[in-house]
Amino acid sequence: MDIKTLESAMEAFVEGKGWYKPDSTHPQTPKNLAVSLVLEASEVLEHFQWSEQTADQSELAGELADVLLYLLQIARLHNIDLGQAVMDKLNVNTKREW
């Protein structure tokens, strides 16, 4: 599956919930989405709090999906082609030393 398909599905979901409407109880602002992204990333971390392996692969997959969905929304709000941004960053990283 490509990133454009994921972006379209995310857009349809958020639009269907009415979260882009000005009077939404879940306004999809950059700040709100960034906060949600960090919260979801923390939920990924919980899977590894006391172990090197997750106890529930399915739940971990769901949390990773939540992280990706918030990334897609933040990129959309800032007109960032996330696929291109990843490729650009990989290009920069190949020239770095760690």
C-alpha angles and dihedrals in degrees: 000000000000129000094249090060090051091048091051093049091048091049092050091049096048092043090049091054090051092236094139092059115107092237095049118137086218103047111194097222122154091250094049092047093048091051090049091048092055092046091052092046087054089054088055088053091052089067089065100036096114102011143043089231131053118244092215119039092184094055091047090052089053092051092048088051090052090053092050092048092054091047090052091051094048090049090049093052090052097041091243119155096223094196091054091044089056092050091047091050092048088052091053092045094053088065095049128094122218 
